[in-house]
């Protein structure tokens, strides 16, 4: 049996009930065989085995009182996966589907994503099975305060720097930060995605979506294509989807769908700037559902319980959640003429879907490369906080663009070097892995 199969068998035996983690782990290690062959010392020093086991996992109870006076109990967690390159860095996800498997898959991907940004950040992830949907601001605040009352002792600006993810936006980061400051008596860059008036970086809210489209621009450029005049299908309607749509419009593309967990809206005329502003207000201010779009925009249709992949497009940007494109969805996309898929969400494509992209030779930007702009800009926020400084919007945006262009180049170069020309999936894994593995080798058996 090959080295990577052998290792995968061991982690399967250790954590048989963690399907998402096993999926994320296999996606990476299956592409690393040639790297290990070229670097046999990595095998002796068990680099793969070590990288697959988190440095530390913290699980804790989060009790809080709801508006009726009933006490609720959720589970909180933080997986501090790898600190070879810097303090643990990665978001917090608040969603009822959160399990240790989900947080481990996200934390594992984060290691390589963060390495690709070229910034000094390790990988971590955390969250809770708490569902902010339908909760009052007071309930969300009490939950966040209880969550941070345990988490604060495990994090710090040079230790572990959480941020947002699904269910954790500006409001939650504010409540979490307030409680951290109160308990630690430190005003420091311990969280990113902070408010613009109190340590947050300009462009951080836009960064994942903008960065995704900068990555798409590079990916298409390498094939002599461009976004201008192309039709884009986007899933999700949160922060990533909104700003991806905005940047697609800036580059002259058309966006025809957006979605949430109840279904998708299809606007064949295109979601223009004014319609996108309406969506931003609906989601960010009124906290409404995407189906409301069709009442306001009669040319559009709502498709209950469906995902948007059957709508013909040239570019697909999954920006909702994991495993949202399966084998059939991928086949439909490719058969309808889609030639580029770039992932704003983490692991939105199933392994079978990825096989379809690869067989169809379409441009495929895996999440750990294509959506790295969010965490890269978080690292720029950390830099500004450490310098007690605040950069102009243009400076942050230019730096984000440079980082995304550089990530694309690194992935393309690594793919070519290992005989997989044009395969950014393999390239992202290898380029990210080599940075982390080399740092681990330098730092001894820890
Ligand atoms: N949750 C985002 C991600 O998946 C951002 C993490 C961060 O900014 O630390 O990369």
Boltz pocket constraint, residues with backbone or C-beta under 6 A from the ligand:
constraints:
  - pocket:
      binder: B
      contacts: [[A, 89], [A, 90], [A, 91], [A, 92], [A, 113], [A, 161], [A, 162], [A, 163], [A, 164], [A, 165], [A, 166], [A, 192], [A, 346], [A, 371], [A, 372], [A, 374], [A, 375], [A, 376], [A, 378]]
      max_distance: 6.0
